[in-house]
Amino acid sequence: MTSLLLVLTLFLILSYGAFTWHYVANWRGLAHWPRNPRIEHSLLGLLLLAQTVVVVSPLSASGGLALGVGHALSLMVWIMLLIYWTCSFFYKVEGLQLFMMPLAMGALAFGLVFPGRHFVSDLSNPAFVLHILVSMLAYSLFAIAALIAALMLVLERALHHRRVSLLAKQLPPLLTLEKMMFQVIAAGFLLLTLTMVSGMAFSEEVFGKAAALTHKTVFSVLSWLIFASLLLGRRLRGWRGRVAIRWTLAGFLSLMLAYVGSKVVLELILQRG
């Protein structure tokens, strides 16, 4: 990493930390600067633009794709922030900031310390590059769905115990969050299906062998089955509330074990590229 990228990464970490403090302080009534959504949205847009340089630079190193565990997490969280920033034009997404800002700060710090060693050098097939980007977008959408599920759990417990916290007061209605969560899951499920189908095709074409039955494949299929069951249960039996939250979190956990879990074991524990 060049000195310029290092300085820019540290600046972004501090900026997302300042955003985190700003939101938490306002929700707790301790802030010296009141909320101004328009200014916050504009500043976040500038940070995302700066983060584009940090994310794209390692991905294009030596004419290939650097997709080590740290770089991959940074890319995924950047996509999540971009989706959140875009959706905030059309939806009320209050509450997600409390999760998104620390997540962005942590992902950048993790990528700085543990960039990883996975490097994809063969980019001659544009469809293969598209496969990678679609998979990252799918994981990012499911991560957002998991965050919404966590917010639903906070709001549902607050309503159940009749204790409305400062955070709960900032959140959209429970039904709005639930609708948003299923919309995100439906889009993510479509992209995950495309990722799995194209992954089997490219395994034969790029690596010269059919997709092996590894723990990554098992957890990917398991997560696909969980989300498929959730969407069917929603449509046929009207699943909602805690049932939907549990299935969403279980599907996301399975997906992270398939992708991030395998990268952590291979690159950080076994020291393999």
C-alpha positions in Angstrom: 0.0 0.0 0.0 1.3 3.4 -1.0 1.7 6.2 1.6 -1.1 8.1 -0.1 -3.5 5.1 0.2 -2.4 4.6 3.8 -3.2 8.3 4.7 -6.5 8.2 2.9 -7.5 4.9 4.7 -6.6 6.4 8.1 -8.6 9.5 7.2 -11.6 7.4 6.3 -11.3 5.3 9.5 -11.3 8.5 11.6 -14.1 10.0 9.6 -16.4 7.0 10.0 -15.5 7.0 13.7 -16.6 10.7 13.9 -19.8 9.8 12.2 -20.4 7.0 14.7 -19.8 9.4 17.6 -22.1 12.0 16.1 -25.0 9.5 15.7 -24.6 7.9 19.1 -24.3 11.3 20.9 -27.4 12.6 19.2 -29.4 9.5 20.1 -28.3 9.8 23.7 -28.9 13.5 23.9 -25.3 14.4 24.5 -24.3 15.9 21.1 -23.1 19.5 20.7 -24.1 19.5 17.0 -27.7 18.6 16.1 -28.6 16.2 13.3 -28.7 17.7 9.8 -29.6 14.8 7.4 -28.8 16.8 4.2 -25.3 17.7 5.4 -24.8 14.2 6.7 -25.9 12.7 3.4 -23.5 15.0 1.4 -20.5 14.3 3.7 -21.2 10.5 3.4 -21.3 10.8 -0.4 -17.8 12.5 -0.3 -16.5 9.8 2.0 -17.8 7.1 -0.4 -16.1 8.8 -3.3 -12.8 8.9 -1.4 -13.3 5.3 -0.4 -13.7 4.3 -4.0 -9.9 5.0 -4.5 -9.0 2.8 -1.5 -11.3 0.0 -2.7 -10.4 0.1 -6.4 -6.7 0.5 -6.1 -5.9 -3.0 -4.7 -8.5 -4.6 -6.9 -6.6 -3.4 -10.0 -3.1 -4.2 -8.7 -0.8 -5.8 -11.3 -3.7 -6.0 -13.8 -5.7 -8.5 -11.6 -8.1 -8.7 -8.8 -6.8 -8.6 -5.2 -9.5 -10.4 -3.3 -7.9 -11.2 0.0 -10.1 -11.4 3.1 -9.4 -7.8 4.1 -9.8 -6.4 0.6 -13.0 -8.4 0.1 -14.6 -7.2 3.3 -13.7 -3.6 2.5 -15.3 -4.0 -0.9 -18.4 -5.6 0.5 -18.9 -2.9 3.2 -18.3 -0.2 0.6 -21.0 -1.7 -1.6 -23.3 -1.8 1.5 -22.7 1.9 2.2 -23.3 2.8 -1.4 -26.6 0.9 -1.3 -27.5 2.6 2.0 -26.6 6.0 0.7 -28.6 5.5 -2.5 -31.7 4.1 -0.7 -31.7 7.0 1.7 -32.9 9.2 -1.3 -36.1 7.1 -1.5 -36.6 5.4 2.0 -36.3 6.4 5.6 -33.4 4.2 6.7 -32.8 5.8 10.1 -31.1 3.5 12.6 -28.9 1.7 10.1 -26.2 4.4 10.6 -25.5 3.1 14.1 -24.4 -0.2 12.5 -23.1 1.0 9.2 -20.5 3.6 10.4 -18.7 1.3 12.9 -18.8 -1.5 10.4 -17.2 0.7 7.8 -14.5 1.8 10.3 -13.9 -1.8 11.3 -13.7 -3.2 7.8 -11.2 -0.5 6.7 -9.0 -1.2 9.8 -9.2 -5.0 9.2 -8.3 -4.6 5.6 -5.3 -2.4 6.6 -3.9 -5.0 9.0 -5.0 -8.2 7.2 -5.3 -7.5 3.5 -5.1 -11.2 2.6 -3.3 -13.0 -0.2 -5.9 -14.1 -2.6 -5.2 -12.8 -6.1 -7.1 -13.5 -9.3 -4.9 -12.9 -12.3 -7.0 -14.3 -15.1 -9.5 -11.6 -16.1 -9.7 -12.5 -19.8 -13.3 -13.5 -19.4 -15.6 -10.5 -18.7 -18.4 -12.8 -17.6 -16.1 -14.2 -14.8 -15.4 -10.7 -13.5 -19.2 -10.0 -13.6 -19.7 -13.2 -11.6 -17.3 -11.9 -8.9 -19.0 -8.5 -8.8 -22.5 -10.0 -8.6 -21.5 -12.3 -5.8 -20.1 -9.3 -3.8 -23.4 -7.4 -4.4 -25.4 -10.4 -3.3 -23.4 -10.7 0.0 -23.7 -7.0 0.6 -27.5 -7.1 0.2 -27.8 -10.0 2.6 -25.6 -8.1 5.1 -28.0 -5.2 4.9 -30.9 -7.5 5.4 -29.2 -8.9 8.5 -28.7 -5.4 9.9 -32.4 -4.6 9.3 -33.3 -7.8 11.0 -31.2 -6.8 14.0 -33.0 -3.4 14.1 -36.4 -5.2 13.9 -35.3 -7.3 16.9 -34.4 -4.2 18.9 -37.7 -2.5 18.0 -39.8 -5.6 18.6 -38.3 -6.2 22.0 -38.8 -2.5 22.9 -42.5 -2.7 22.0 -42.9 -6.0 23.7 -41.5 -4.7 27.0 -43.1 -1.3 26.5 -39.8 0.4 26.8 -39.2 2.6 23.9 -35.5 3.4 23.8 -33.9 6.5 22.2 -32.8 4.3 19.3 -36.3 2.8 18.9 -37.7 6.3 18.6 -35.5 7.0 15.6 -36.4 3.8 13.7 -39.1 3.5 11.0 -42.2 1.5 11.9 -41.7 -2.3 12.4 -43.9 -3.1 9.3 -41.8 -0.7 7.2 -38.6 -2.4 8.3 -40.0 -5.8 7.6 -41.1 -4.9 4.1 -37.7 -3.3 3.4 -36.0 -6.5 4.7 -37.9 -8.8 2.4 -37.4 -6.6 -0.6 -33.6 -6.7 0.1 -33.7 -10.5 0.6 -35.6 -11.0 -2.7 -33.0 -9.0 -4.6 -30.1 -10.7 -2.8 -31.6 -14.2 -3.4 -31.9 -13.5 -7.2 -28.2 -12.4 -7.3 -27.1 -15.4 -5.1 -28.9 -17.8 -7.5 -27.0 -16.2 -10.4 -23.8 -16.4 -8.5 -24.2 -20.1 -7.7 -25.2 -21.1 -11.2 -22.4 -19.0 -12.8 -19.9 -20.3 -10.2 -20.5 -23.9 -11.3 -20.0 -22.9 -14.9 -16.8 -21.0 -14.3 -15.3 -23.7 -12.0 -15.1 -25.9 -15.0 -14.0 -23.2 -17.4 -11.5 -21.3 -15.3 -10.1 -24.0 -12.9 -10.6 -27.0 -15.3 -12.6 -29.1 -12.9 -16.2 -29.3 -11.7 -17.2 -27.6 -8.5 -16.0 -29.6 -5.5 -18.1 -30.5 -2.5 -16.2 -28.3 0.0 -17.5 -26.6 3.1 -17.8 -23.4 1.1 -20.2 -25.1 -1.3 -22.2 -26.8 1.5 -22.7 -23.5 3.4 -23.5 -21.6 0.1 -26.2 -24.2 -0.8 -27.5 -24.2 2.8 -27.8 -20.4 2.8 -29.6 -20.5 -0.5 -32.1 -23.1 0.9 -32.7 -21.0 4.0 -33.5 -17.9 2.1 -35.6 -19.8 -0.4 -37.6 -21.3 2.5 -38.0 -17.9 4.0 -39.3 -16.3 0.9 -41.7 -19.3 0.3 -42.8 -19.2 3.9 -43.5 -15.5 3.6 -45.5 -16.0 0.4 -47.4 -19.1 1.4 -47.8 -18.8 5.2 -47.2 -15.1 5.8 -44.1 -15.6 8.0 -43.1 -12.4 9.8 -41.8 -11.1 13.0 -39.3 -13.2 15.0 -39.7 -16.1 12.6 -38.5 -14.0 9.7 -35.7 -12.4 11.8 -34.3 -15.8 12.9 -34.4 -17.2 9.3 -32.7 -14.1 8.0 -29.9 -14.1 10.6 -29.4 -17.9 10.1 -29.2 -17.5 6.3 -26.7 -14.7 6.6 -24.6 -16.6 9.1 -24.4 -19.5 6.8 -23.4 -17.3 3.9 -20.7 -15.7 5.9 -19.3 -19.1 7.0 -19.2 -20.0 3.3 -17.4 -17.0 2.1 -15.7 -15.0 4.8 -15.1 -18.1 7.0 -13.2 -19.9 4.3 -11.1 -16.9 3.6 -10.2 -16.4 7.2 -9.2 -20.0 7.6 -7.2 -20.2 4.4 -5.5 -16.8 4.5 -5.1 -16.0 8.1 -4.8 -19.4 9.8 -3.4 -21.7 7.1 -1.5 -18.8 5.4 -2.6 -19.9 1.9 -3.4 -17.6 -1.0 
